[in-house]
Amino acid sequence: MESDERKDGSQGTAPPTDARVRAPLRGTEAGGPAFFLLLAAQRFVHVQKALPSMIRSLLLLLGLGAVSSAAQATVRLPRLVGSHMVLQRDARLPLWGWAAPGEKVSLTFQGKTYATQPNATGKWTLTLPALPAGGPYTMSIKGNNTLELTDILVGDVWLASGQSNMEWPLRDANNAPQEIAAATFPQIRLIDVPNVMASRPQAEFGGNGWQVCSPSTAGGFSAVAYFFARDLHQRYQVPIGLITAEWGGTPAESWTSAEALKALPEFTPAVEKLRSNPRDISQQVADFDAQVAAWRRSPAGQDKGHRPGAPAWFEVTYPAASWPTMPLPGVWEATPGLQAFDGVVWFRQEVTLTAEEANQAAQLSLAQVDDNDSTWFNGTFIGGTNGYNEPRRYPVPAALVKPGRNVLTVRVVDNGAGGGIWGEAKDMTLTTSRRTVPLAGNWAYQVAYDQQTMPRNPFPAGAQNSPTVLYNAMIAPLLPYAIKGAIWYQGESNAGRAAQYRTLFPTMIRDWRQRWGQGDFPFLFVQLANFMPDQPQPADYEWAELREAQARTLSLPRTGMATAIDIGNPTDIHPRNKQEVGRRLALAARQVAYADKQVLAAGPTFDKLQVQGKEVRITFKNTGSGLVLKDASGPTLRSFAIAGADRKFVWAQGRLEGNTLILSSPQVAAPVAVRYGWSNNPFANLYNQEGLPAPPFRTDTWPGITEGVK
């Protein structure tokens, strides 16, 4: 489960719908580090009153004036069409906007003028002929007003979408300061679609327009998309436009149209419920937020640890001696009375320091917190973090470190499932100028409020995770802007339903291609990186099955996969090495989108299995200059497992003979199946000499643990 939701914005649509809404951030239901800031009141007023006939007559006259004003309506454009935009080279270029019905609209570009008129709803469309790469150009659009667009380039436009690993900004990637300082690429442009959702397809999105890549703007770019674009721009010397539309923690069905999801009947009830509600999902979320705000103002919704006029629980002088205790690290569900608790719990711990340690800066480590924390040292707030899997490390200013008794206070918010301070005991420490003080052990705790008293969330899994809602608000408004192709980094949120993803993911790709009407445009995706602990012996894993579902999608035409099995982080779902992810996607683009016959875009890929007595021989495709085993201790085979007809896998022994791998095990007399990298975080060390890793695979078709999970 992911916690990153980095974007927020508003969206306007052409009549008759209006989906202006700010996307709610995860954690707002029960607060985060800034919990003491009151939520702003929601803006909804409903007025339905019968009007006297005189007032109705007056409104009619005013309405006639409005009609007259409408006749003078001005031409306007979608956010996607504007200055600094990149148009797709060598392709017909649909452009559109709005004006008054019947208003004459003309567009002048590169010395040619194109004329059109809006339809009855006020929308107009034009299609420009294919153009070669070039620019900068200007464009003039005239109706009752004139719009001048400047600094337009023609090159390649790529849509970048998915969840938080695509959303992850350049400023948080490896070597960010150096990368940002070097990001002077005026021919790379980016436009970002804000995080919004809608029950039905929308015509527009809000947010900012196109940005030119420079050190002042690049930090907010998607890191993966930036490195992908930089590689292609430097290689082909053409402008690159990036359209980013991503939302952390979201599943693929949210990005798929309702019509396409008809092929997967398990989504039908959710789609029908969404469509049958007269209130848009964004309005439903706003309604719920208003209910929560009212609840927070009630006694039940107030945090007992921070009530106005009462001593705060983070104060050093607060009498907490009577608080019960629980061992940390560990989730509080193991504590009697908290087995199914969601809400807020405060923790306190005291540390005795020497005079030599006093007045010296220290470092506090709290392992990990599920979900959010706010942390105080001797009554002073020193930090807070949202996200259940993020390490908590906070500097403690020297002025706060006292000789003798020092008080740590941590306010923990849990919005669902496990809650508390968890992780490894070795990661709970206070490091002073002289020593490292272990903090694992019994901590005092007190419940501040029970989230069960909160109004019931109509979307407990997150409204943004509902089927179709992100397609409607973040993909549909892009249609039919011409693109070169799409890059996609997603799957973490579908891992528990990996078998379903075998159908869902190709359905989404076909859906997008049909909607764009550009045929089978290139669709490139990242196979999930290594993450989370593994069992010591071969086992079944959801992430392994999700990776397999991704690899199966390569059966679709003009698809490419960048394997990231060797560049993840076992303790962080957001690995920082986005440079290599972008590079590998660019390799796939060179092969799939640019028809580069010389490029090797993938690592060794399973081809055939042959059983010879107690051994199996495996051959590969994409071997390049040859196979190689990468291991600091020598060329040792890793992460291969072998099984007989009993389906019990054991680790295999093996050797390379040229581009053939020979495997065996003394525990398997008659092998029938092989698996490689079949875990969450495998030590996958089979590469080709070009440096690309072999993607995980299995040779069996035995049912996995996600089979039938919907």
Secondary structure, DSSP 8 states (H G I E B T S, - for coil): --------------TT---------TTTTT--TTTTS---------------HHHHHHHHHHHHHHHHHHTT---B--TTSSTT-EEETTS-EEEEEE--TT--EEEEETTEEEEE---TTSEEEEEE----SEEEEEEEEESSSEEEEEEEEEEEEEEEEESHHHH-BGGGSTTHHHHHHT--EEEEEEEE--S---SS--S---S---EEESTTTGGGSBHHHHHHHHHHHHHH-S-EEEEEEE-TT--GGGGS-HHHHTTSGGGHHHHHHHHH-SS-HHHHHHHHHHHHHHHHHSGGGS-GGG-TTS--TTSTTS--TT--EEEESEEGGGSTT-TT--EEEEEEEEEEE-TTTTTS-EEEEEEEEESEEEEEETTEEEEEEE-TTSEEEEEE-GGG--SEEEEEEEEEEE-SSS-EEES-GGGEEEE-SS-EEE--EEEEEEEEEEGGGS---S-TT-GGGSTTHHIIIIIGGGTT---SEEEEE--GGGGGGHHHHHHHHHHHHHHHHHHHTSSS--EEEEE----S---SS----HHHHHHHHHHHGGGSTTEEEEE-TTS-BTTBSS-S-HHHHHHHHHHHHHHHTS--SS---S--EEEEEEEETTEEEEEEE--TT-EEE--TTSS---SEEEE-TT---EE-EEEEETTEEEEEBTTBSS--EEEES-SSS----EEETTS-B---EES-----TTTT--
